[in-house]
Amino acid sequence: MNIEDIELNPSLGGKGCKGNGEHEGIECQCDECDYLMECFPIKSSSSTSKSLVIDKIAEIINDNK
């Protein structure tokens, strides 16, 4: 599947998105997605906070494998 054909949908925790890394043959797109902060809201907007969110996403994906 062409990654450009995947519809990315913001949802809490990325649960409703095909690019969340939980679908066979589609790797996680969260780290490059414009909806990242909508799916994984945090109180601080610093770049450090964004990297913490990306780390948390990786943890969730690894737990689901």
DOKOL-633854 format. One record per residue (C-alpha): chain; x, y, z; residue in three letters; residue number from 0. Coordinates in Angstrom, 2 decimals, always signed. Layout:
N
+--------+---------+---------+---------+---------+-----+
! cadena !      c1 !      c2 !      c3 ! residuo ! num !
+--------+---------+---------+---------+---------+-----+
!      A !       X !       Y !       Z !     ALA ! NUM !
...
+--------+---------+---------+---------+---------+-----+
END
This chain:
65
+--------+---------+---------+---------+---------+-----+
! cadena !      c1 !      c2 !      c3 ! residuo ! num !
+--------+---------+---------+---------+---------+-----+
!      A !   +0.00 !   +0.00 !   +0.00 !     MET !   0 !
!      A !   +1.28 !   +3.45 !   -0.89 !     ASN !   1 !
!      A !   +1.70 !   +5.46 !   +2.32 !     ILE !   2 !
!      A !   +0.34 !   +8.55 !   +0.53 !     GLU !   3 !
!      A !   -2.99 !   +6.75 !   +0.05 !     ASP !   4 !
!      A !   -3.55 !   +6.33 !   +3.79 !     ILE !   5 !
!      A !   -6.08 !   +8.72 !   +5.29 !     GLU !   6 !
!      A !   -4.73 !  +10.06 !   +8.58 !     LEU !   7 !
!      A !   -7.46 !  +10.95 !  +11.08 !     ASN !   8 !
!      A !   -6.86 !  +12.73 !  +14.37 !     PRO !   9 !
!      A !   -8.24 !  +10.86 !  +17.36 !     SER !  10 !
!      A !   -7.34 !  +10.57 !  +21.02 !     LEU !  11 !
!      A !   -4.33 !   +8.30 !  +21.25 !     GLY !  12 !
!      A !   -4.44 !   +7.79 !  +17.50 !     GLY !  13 !
!      A !   -6.96 !   +4.97 !  +17.96 !     LYS !  14 !
!      A !   -9.06 !   +5.92 !  +14.92 !     GLY !  15 !
!      A !   -6.17 !   +6.41 !  +12.50 !     CYS !  16 !
!      A !   -4.83 !   +3.92 !   +9.95 !     LYS !  17 !
!      A !   -1.35 !   +5.45 !  +10.36 !     GLY !  18 !
!      A !   -1.11 !   +4.61 !  +14.07 !     ASN !  19 !
!      A !   +1.15 !   +1.58 !  +13.54 !     GLY !  20 !
!      A !   -1.46 !   -0.96 !  +14.59 !     GLU !  21 !
!      A !   -2.49 !   -2.02 !  +11.07 !     HIS !  22 !
!      A !   -0.66 !   -4.79 !   +9.24 !     GLU !  23 !
!      A !   +1.65 !   -3.52 !   +6.53 !     GLY !  24 !
!      A !   +1.40 !   +0.12 !   +7.59 !     ILE !  25 !
!      A !   +4.10 !   +1.53 !   +9.83 !     GLU !  26 !
!      A !   +3.41 !   +4.28 !  +12.34 !     CYS !  27 !
!      A !   +3.16 !   +7.72 !  +10.75 !     GLN !  28 !
!      A !   +2.65 !   +9.67 !  +13.99 !     CYS !  29 !
!      A !   +6.12 !  +11.21 !  +14.14 !     ASP !  30 !
!      A !   +5.59 !  +12.87 !  +10.74 !     GLU !  31 !
!      A !   +1.90 !  +13.67 !  +11.07 !     CYS !  32 !
!      A !   +0.43 !  +17.17 !  +11.37 !     ASP !  33 !
!      A !   -2.19 !  +15.77 !  +13.80 !     TYR !  34 !
!      A !   +0.38 !  +14.48 !  +16.34 !     LEU !  35 !
!      A !   -0.42 !  +17.02 !  +19.04 !     MET !  36 !
!      A !   -4.18 !  +16.58 !  +18.53 !     GLU !  37 !
!      A !   -3.94 !  +12.83 !  +19.05 !     CYS !  38 !
!      A !   -1.51 !  +13.04 !  +21.96 !     PHE !  39 !
!      A !   -2.26 !  +16.35 !  +23.68 !     PRO !  40 !
!      A !   +0.15 !  +17.63 !  +26.32 !     ILE !  41 !
!      A !   +0.12 !  +20.79 !  +28.37 !     LYS !  42 !
!      A !   +3.52 !  +22.10 !  +27.22 !     SER !  43 !
!      A !   +4.25 !  +22.96 !  +23.61 !     SER !  44 !
!      A !   +8.04 !  +22.67 !  +23.75 !     SER !  45 !
!      A !   +9.97 !  +20.50 !  +21.28 !     SER !  46 !
!      A !  +11.04 !  +18.34 !  +24.23 !     THR !  47 !
!      A !   +7.38 !  +17.58 !  +24.85 !     SER !  48 !
!      A !   +6.93 !  +16.50 !  +21.22 !     LYS !  49 !
!      A !   +9.81 !  +14.03 !  +21.57 !     SER !  50 !
!      A !   +8.22 !  +12.67 !  +24.75 !     LEU !  51 !
!      A !   +4.99 !  +12.09 !  +22.83 !     VAL !  52 !
!      A !   +6.87 !  +10.27 !  +20.06 !     ILE !  53 !
!      A !   +8.59 !   +8.09 !  +22.69 !     ASP !  54 !
!      A !   +5.18 !   +7.27 !  +24.20 !     LYS !  55 !
!      A !   +3.80 !   +6.34 !  +20.77 !     ILE !  56 !
!      A !   +6.72 !   +3.95 !  +20.21 !     ALA !  57 !
!      A !   +6.04 !   +2.38 !  +23.61 !     GLU !  58 !
!      A !   +2.35 !   +1.85 !  +22.76 !     ILE !  59 !
!      A !   +3.21 !   +0.29 !  +19.41 !     ILE !  60 !
!      A !   +5.76 !   -2.05 !  +20.96 !     ASN !  61 !
!      A !   +3.25 !   -3.12 !  +23.62 !     ASP !  62 !
!      A !   +0.74 !   -4.03 !  +20.89 !     ASN !  63 !
!      A !   +3.14 !   -6.31 !  +18.96 !     LYS !  64 !
+--------+---------+---------+---------+---------+-----+
END
